[in-house]
């Protein structure tokens, strides 16, 4: 899978996060991770989807006290 510019990955993460109805904190964490990579790490859409999947799983998990 080819890599895309960070700006395009960020836009994809935001669109997909809205589609999945994720909380802003989850989407923001993914966006921050992408921006901090600064293009130094080769990321692609598959990586972004996995990050969003993990955020979604954490949101849906029951909170244990």
Protein Blocks (a to p, Z undefined) as FASTA:
>chain_A
ZZddfklmmmmmmmmmmmnopafklmmmmmmmmmmnnomaccdfklmmmmmmmmmmmmmp
ccdZZ
